[in-house]
């Protein structure tokens, strides 16, 4: 099968490329001229230079492709809605148009569980509420899903949607490496007692689920939450991670109510001063870490045959080994 992966050099995209290449697919990766390709070392990927803002490059990238795996996105909890819409919605529209023009059979949109509202309910599903919000990332992901499904319903192209949870694992240069100083110094801060559940998705398990969404016939027109299918709190996650790293567990705790106030104040200041950088804490982050975010994966199990292959203990060990090599330069 001939496949295209957007954001191929990223955390999820690079693992997806490895999985596709390992199953014998011809893999093409869309990256930018400035992309760091270190996570693709040793992976058999045809690199195509392009951008979601450049329709010509997308037409070239989608030629003679059977399945497009659209991983590239603006992923952050802070920024103006126009920024998110330009990348996550209009970029997706340009890619869909190119895929339709070139006769691509299936388009897999990698979305997020963030399209749902974090009500604190456990075993949420793909049908769980999507309540009104002002968060630009969350809104843009909802709009991108609606856009892609419209192409599917018109009969232009088969579309399947994957909603990952909280992705972790080797190659996480965005979240885990940014926390390295806090972890190493012992200044990692937890919200409350860290009892809220996360929607943990080990990157290799997630990539398996994405491949299934691109290959299983029943996935057409459907959305699937992909996680590890476990109940694990943020406190337990960081206890296990720091133990694997031979570091002390986080011992600093901030009440969620104080964190919400701090986030609201900081967002207001950053907005008034038009500071483009992300505030140290945001309301979305506080909401995410102080409410249970837990999903059932029964639909993916039933319709895709998805089953997380890597258990949590092994996933944490692999994550810690990678961290030690990258941060501490251990062999």
Secondary structure, DSSP 8 states (H G I E B T S, - for coil): -EEEEETTTSHHHHHHHHHHHHTT-EEEEEE-TT---GGGTT---EEEE--TT-HHHHHHHTTT-SEEEE------S-S-HHHHIIIIIIHHHHHHHHHHHTT-SEEEEE--GGGS---S-SSB-TTS-------HHHHHHHHHHHHHHHHHHTTSSEEEEEEE-EEESTT-TTTTGGGHHHHHHT--EEETTS-SEE-EEEHHHHHHHHHHHHH-GGGTT-EEEE-----EEHHHHHHHHHHHTT-----EEE-HHHHHHHHHHHHHHHHHTT--S--SS-HHHHHHHHS---B--HHHHHHH-----S-HHHHHHHHHHHHHHHHS---
